[in-house]
Amino acid sequence: MISLPPNERDLHAYVDHQLSDADRRVLETWLASHPDEAAQVRAWQQDAQQLRAALSGALQQPANPALDPAMIRQRRQRQSRRHLASAAVLLIAVSVGGFSGWQAREMTLVRSTMLPMTDALQAYRLIAQQGMLPADYKVDSEGDMQRWLDRYFTRASRLPDLKAAGFEPVSGRLLSTDEGPAAMVMYEDGRGHKVSFYVRPPGPKNTFLPRGSRSDGDLQAEYWSGGGYNYAMVSPVDTPAAQQLKQSLQF
Amino acid sequence: MSEFDEQLREIIPRLRRFAVSLTRNSSSADDLVQASLERALSSWGDKRADGDLRAWLFAILYRQFLDAHRRSRRYARMLEFFTGRDDAEPSAERTVIARSTLQAFERLPTEQRALLLMVSVEGLSYKEVAEILDAPIGTVMSRLSRARQALRQLSDGEISSPSLRILK
């Protein structure tokens, strides 16, 4: 049984329908003769009701097939059959600056420790091809991109100028990798082709790279080291601009 | 198994809503839900506690969220190391008057949003919420009280919090 006058907890429990019937009746009778507390309770009830109404729409989202239990079971079985020969790389994308708070997205990516700058290729696939991560930063005027990058990677080499190939930097994205924080700057040409510049620390083993290039599926990566960081430029192999791009990459 | 899947399917829209209110981003939210369901399906059977399935799933999701949040904060600190500043801190100037309860809700700190969603919207019991947040009921009650006052103040446009008064 509650005792009168009620304490604040009793009032909350009343609002949340967590009192016994007997207590609820006792409290209702008491509130009838205490207008201040009754107004307080009513305001809380109204807030709760408005919140329920405002959030009810969020229950009506179209179904996401990836979340169906049967699908998740299947995926788990497939994964265990593969015995997970590869370790998982964790990529957390964080939006810095702004009230929007933070966003985190984790992805399990196949890791290949042998090949250089695999994370740059993965980042390109996620961001440029699948559009899975929104940009942290979008360019408004010339020079912005360099300033944005300089905030995080002060000693990094300058962004390559790809104007000759028709590419301009348009957006940036910060990523976290096993080797340390990374940034990816997206370039686009007028026809929507995308090329990325990727920079991150050399990692705990201080793996610096000789200049090189390799292709991986439909993508091509040029990589190198300098100023204490590792870099990669990633572009699709079949882009008509790829050849032109390669020529303009005279670092 | 399929009966359990049916129960899960009914709760998934609620999990997604909870996840959206935590992450404020629908694609991150679905990743969070997916990771939580994976965890739930793998620990079902051996760790299943008594009580409400929904509360159990909410607990899994909230813990996954906190883990991811901690990792992202660690990452934010790494960035700070690079930049010598912390951009993630919302400044007092950004506090503007919320025009609706929903806007007010979205301005609340994460834990208050989680609490109000669980109590006011989902109607979970205080005991269930205490288990999800891993805190005593008394603590949950005082946090609930603070969350309600904060929502009230933001809805009313009373933005003068004690910390702002100190700043003056």
Contacts between the chains, C-beta under 8 A, distances in Angstrom:
chain1	res1	chain2	res2	distance
A	8	B	145	5.9
A	9	B	141	5.0
A	9	B	145	7.8
A	12	B	141	6.5
A	12	B	144	5.8
A	12	B	145	6.4
A	12	B	148	7.2
A	13	B	126	7.4
A	16	B	119	5.7
A	16	B	120	7.2
A	16	B	123	7.4
A	16	B	126	7.5
A	17	B	123	7.3
A	18	B	125	6.4
A	18	B	126	6.1
A	43	B	152	6.2
A	44	B	148	5.5
A	44	B	152	7.4
A	47	B	101	5.8
A	47	B	120	7.5
A	47	B	148	7.0
A	47	B	151	5.5
A	47	B	152	6.4
A	47	B	155	6.5
A	48	B	116	7.9
A	48	B	120	3.8
A	48	B	121	7.6
A	50	B	100	7.6
A	50	B	101	3.9
A	50	B	102	7.6
A	51	B	101	5.6
A	51	B	102	7.2
A	51	B	105	6.0
A	51	B	116	6.5
A	51	B	117	7.8
A	51	B	120	5.5
A	51	B	121	5.8
A	51	B	151	7.8
A	52	B	120	6.8
A	52	B	121	5.2
A	54	B	100	7.2
A	54	B	101	6.1
A	54	B	102	3.9
A	54	B	105	7.4
A	55	B	17	6.2
A	55	B	21	7.3
A	55	B	102	7.5
A	55	B	117	7.1
A	55	B	121	5.5
A	58	B	13	8.0
A	58	B	16	7.3
A	58	B	17	4.0
A	58	B	20	5.9
A	58	B	21	7.7
A	59	B	13	4.6
A	59	B	14	6.8
A	59	B	17	5.8
A	60	B	13	7.7
A	61	B	13	6.8
A	61	B	16	6.1
A	61	B	26	7.5
A	64	B	16	7.6
A	64	B	30	5.4
A	66	B	30	7.1
A	66	B	34	6.1
A	67	B	12	5.7
A	67	B	16	7.4
A	67	B	30	6.4
A	67	B	33	5.7
A	67	B	34	5.7
A	67	B	37	6.4
A	68	B	9	7.1
A	69	B	4	7.7
A	69	B	5	4.1
A	69	B	8	4.7
A	69	B	9	6.6
A	69	B	37	6.6
A	69	B	41	6.6
A	70	B	5	6.1
A	72	B	34	7.0
A	72	B	37	5.3
A	72	B	38	5.7
A	72	B	41	5.9
A	73	B	41	6.2
A	76	B	38	6.6
A	76	B	41	6.8
A	76	B	42	7.0
A	90	B	71	7.7
A	92	B	68	7.3
A	92	B	71	5.7
A	92	B	72	5.5
A	92	B	75	5.7
A	94	B	72	4.9
A	94	B	75	5.3
A	94	B	76	6.0
A	94	B	79	7.6
A	96	B	76	6.6
A	96	B	79	6.2
A	96	B	87	4.6
A	96	B	88	5.4
A	97	B	87	4.0
A	97	B	88	7.0
A	99	B	90	5.3
A	99	B	94	5.1
A	100	B	24	6.6
A	101	B	24	5.6
A	101	B	110	8.0
A	102	B	69	7.2
A	102	B	72	5.2
A	102	B	73	8.0
A	102	B	76	7.4
A	102	B	88	6.9
A	103	B	23	6.4
A	103	B	24	7.6
A	103	B	25	4.7
A	103	B	28	4.9
A	104	B	23	7.3
A	104	B	28	6.2
A	104	B	68	4.4
A	104	B	69	6.9
A	104	B	71	7.0
A	104	B	72	4.6
A	105	B	27	7.1
A	105	B	28	5.3
A	105	B	31	5.4
A	106	B	31	6.6
A	106	B	35	7.0
A	106	B	68	6.5
A	132	B	27	7.2
A	151	B	82	7.6
A	151	B	83	5.1
A	152	B	79	6.2
A	152	B	82	4.9
A	152	B	83	6.1
A	153	B	82	6.8
A	154	B	82	7.1
A	174	B	79	6.9
A	176	B	71	7.8
A	176	B	75	4.6
A	176	B	78	7.5
A	180	B	78	7.3
A	181	B	75	6.7
A	181	B	78	5.2
A	181	B	79	6.1
A	181	B	82	6.9
